[in-house]
Amino acid sequence: MSDERVTLTEREAKARRKRSVAIGVFLVVLVVIFYVVTLVKMGA
């Protein structure tokens, strides 16, 4: 098997990092929203 790997340029690596951070922040916000909605429904 040949061992071909893709090497990213510095710009591509930074873009990937920003995308990863954005997805992480989005997931945290989504979890917080679900948590708050659950608390509100249980309190009502």
Secondary structure as UniProt FT lines:
FT   HELIX           10..43
//
